[in-house]
């Protein structure tokens, strides 16, 4: 069977802080309330996305890797990860703030949870007036200071709050405390992991369970990076119709394309699958004579064996993600 550009059926996730923007801004189709996340491409156990259309409809990432191996993910990726897919791709809508949280490193996650760690990045797609993200610390503290702030409910006072707007980008390495604030819609690219240590949750009660959500401060205390950084936001520049570097890390690489014409892409030197996340406008993706259209809030995966791609749009922005 022949590989082709693949769209997956999203998984919609209820969250205590979820809103309606995935539906109103990104045209996602669901009927539930408080949907906070659309998992676009996932190999998380129990939450595997499947191909939406074509001859491979219904196949999971694991099925595809098992059948096509390096032709699907790239030979180097297959050698490193076997039948596990290394990335989890999401859109997130925060109507109210997420909990303050932190993620463990690969080493800690492997030891404690037999999981990958969770290095991730955010690209802001829309933000209400005065919306903010919380990323890292503004004040040098140590473990004892941190415990005192937790006990006194003053942890927010020492964290870095940053007002955000469309296009702002942040890399969140493991160990960096963070939270998405109210009124932010963003694209998230991360390692395949569902391990989150929640350290502060505003004393909220989940209306579905009638209880406060569990905190994980004993687990979190020794993974937090207390270092204060001068700048938490990713600086980048954009040239039209080329791949501009956004975030390149050991865990994934993300570029941004601002397209207003026809762009020819040759991925011969990249031994990896490519994921396109459309974060603005509409773009046509042409592969081997077939056209696949993705709109704002839609995602397309190009198997590694597809090297020559044409992108066409009058106005679109696309995140280009690969390992």
Secondary structure, 3 states (H helix, E strand, C coil): CCCCCECECCEEEEEEEEECHHHHCCCCCCCCCCEEEEEEECEECCEECEECCCCCCCCEHHHHHHHHCHHHHCHHHHHHHCCCCCEEEEEEEECCCCCEEECCCHHHHHHHHCCCCCCEEEEEEEECCCCEEEEEECCCCCHHHHHHHHHCCCHHHHEEEEECCCCCEEEECCCCCEEECCCEEEEEEEECCCCCEEEECCCCEECCCCEECCCCHHHHCCCCCCCECCCCECCCCCCECCCEEEEECCCCEEEEEEECCEEEEECCCCCCCEEEEEEEEEEEEEECCEEEEEECCCEEEECCCCCEEEEECCCEEEEEEEC
